[in-house]
Amino acid sequence: MWLAIGKTILAALLISFVSWLSGKKTGLAGFLTALPLTTLLV
């Protein structure tokens, strides 16, 4: 149960960080989005 909650919070933080970064550095944000990091969290 706690593992699922932790993964959900981590995924939400990663998604919000990438969306914030897209306003600053679009190339890096696109690279991070293309990585399967969000898939690995689930």
PyMOL commands that place a pseudoatom at each C-alpha (Angstrom):
pseudoatom trace, name=CA, resn=MET, resi=1, chain=A, elem=C, hetatm=0, pos=[0.000, 0.000, 0.000]
pseudoatom trace, name=CA, resn=TRP, resi=2, chain=A, elem=C, hetatm=0, pos=[2.690, 2.502, 0.998]
pseudoatom trace, name=CA, resn=LEU, resi=3, chain=A, elem=C, hetatm=0, pos=[4.769, 1.514, -2.007]
pseudoatom trace, name=CA, resn=ALA, resi=4, chain=A, elem=C, hetatm=0, pos=[1.937, 2.401, -4.380]
pseudoatom trace, name=CA, resn=ILE, resi=5, chain=A, elem=C, hetatm=0, pos=[1.394, 5.746, -2.661]
pseudoatom trace, name=CA, resn=GLY, resi=6, chain=A, elem=C, hetatm=0, pos=[5.109, 6.514, -2.787]
pseudoatom trace, name=CA, resn=LYS, resi=7, chain=A, elem=C, hetatm=0, pos=[5.328, 5.659, -6.482]
pseudoatom trace, name=CA, resn=THR, resi=8, chain=A, elem=C, hetatm=0, pos=[2.307, 7.826, -7.227]
pseudoatom trace, name=CA, resn=ILE, resi=9, chain=A, elem=C, hetatm=0, pos=[3.810, 10.792, -5.398]
pseudoatom trace, name=CA, resn=LEU, resi=10, chain=A, elem=C, hetatm=0, pos=[7.171, 10.289, -7.113]
pseudoatom trace, name=CA, resn=ALA, resi=11, chain=A, elem=C, hetatm=0, pos=[5.535, 10.100, -10.545]
pseudoatom trace, name=CA, resn=ALA, resi=12, chain=A, elem=C, hetatm=0, pos=[3.524, 13.251, -9.826]
pseudoatom trace, name=CA, resn=LEU, resi=13, chain=A, elem=C, hetatm=0, pos=[6.666, 15.105, -8.766]
pseudoatom trace, name=CA, resn=LEU, resi=14, chain=A, elem=C, hetatm=0, pos=[8.518, 13.959, -11.878]
pseudoatom trace, name=CA, resn=ILE, resi=15, chain=A, elem=C, hetatm=0, pos=[5.684, 15.011, -14.186]
pseudoatom trace, name=CA, resn=SER, resi=16, chain=A, elem=C, hetatm=0, pos=[5.365, 18.411, -12.534]
pseudoatom trace, name=CA, resn=PHE, resi=17, chain=A, elem=C, hetatm=0, pos=[9.146, 18.939, -12.697]
pseudoatom trace, name=CA, resn=VAL, resi=18, chain=A, elem=C, hetatm=0, pos=[9.239, 18.121, -16.415]
pseudoatom trace, name=CA, resn=SER, resi=19, chain=A, elem=C, hetatm=0, pos=[6.296, 20.412, -17.127]
pseudoatom trace, name=CA, resn=TRP, resi=20, chain=A, elem=C, hetatm=0, pos=[8.027, 23.234, -15.234]
pseudoatom trace, name=CA, resn=LEU, resi=21, chain=A, elem=C, hetatm=0, pos=[11.253, 22.514, -17.086]
pseudoatom trace, name=CA, resn=SER, resi=22, chain=A, elem=C, hetatm=0, pos=[9.490, 22.673, -20.445]
pseudoatom trace, name=CA, resn=GLY, resi=23, chain=A, elem=C, hetatm=0, pos=[9.084, 26.413, -19.955]
pseudoatom trace, name=CA, resn=LYS, resi=24, chain=A, elem=C, hetatm=0, pos=[12.804, 26.848, -19.351]
pseudoatom trace, name=CA, resn=LYS, resi=25, chain=A, elem=C, hetatm=0, pos=[14.635, 24.261, -21.477]
pseudoatom trace, name=CA, resn=THR, resi=26, chain=A, elem=C, hetatm=0, pos=[12.414, 22.579, -24.013]
pseudoatom trace, name=CA, resn=GLY, resi=27, chain=A, elem=C, hetatm=0, pos=[15.089, 20.222, -25.342]
pseudoatom trace, name=CA, resn=LEU, resi=28, chain=A, elem=C, hetatm=0, pos=[15.921, 18.802, -21.936]
pseudoatom trace, name=CA, resn=ALA, resi=29, chain=A, elem=C, hetatm=0, pos=[12.261, 18.503, -21.010]
pseudoatom trace, name=CA, resn=GLY, resi=30, chain=A, elem=C, hetatm=0, pos=[11.577, 16.595, -24.217]
pseudoatom trace, name=CA, resn=PHE, resi=31, chain=A, elem=C, hetatm=0, pos=[14.490, 14.277, -23.507]
pseudoatom trace, name=CA, resn=LEU, resi=32, chain=A, elem=C, hetatm=0, pos=[13.264, 13.563, -19.983]
pseudoatom trace, name=CA, resn=THR, resi=33, chain=A, elem=C, hetatm=0, pos=[9.747, 12.964, -21.256]
pseudoatom trace, name=CA, resn=ALA, resi=34, chain=A, elem=C, hetatm=0, pos=[11.019, 10.531, -23.879]
pseudoatom trace, name=CA, resn=LEU, resi=35, chain=A, elem=C, hetatm=0, pos=[12.841, 8.485, -21.259]
pseudoatom trace, name=CA, resn=PRO, resi=36, chain=A, elem=C, hetatm=0, pos=[10.779, 5.647, -19.839]
pseudoatom trace, name=CA, resn=LEU, resi=37, chain=A, elem=C, hetatm=0, pos=[11.152, 6.978, -16.290]
pseudoatom trace, name=CA, resn=THR, resi=38, chain=A, elem=C, hetatm=0, pos=[7.429, 7.318, -15.723]
pseudoatom trace, name=CA, resn=THR, resi=39, chain=A, elem=C, hetatm=0, pos=[6.920, 3.760, -16.962]
pseudoatom trace, name=CA, resn=LEU, resi=40, chain=A, elem=C, hetatm=0, pos=[9.597, 2.461, -14.609]
pseudoatom trace, name=CA, resn=LEU, resi=41, chain=A, elem=C, hetatm=0, pos=[7.870, 4.087, -11.641]
pseudoatom trace, name=CA, resn=VAL, resi=42, chain=A, elem=C, hetatm=0, pos=[4.646, 2.191, -12.230]
for i in range(1, 42): cmd.bond("trace and resi %d" % i, "trace and resi %d" % (i + 1))
show_as sticks, trace
zoom trace
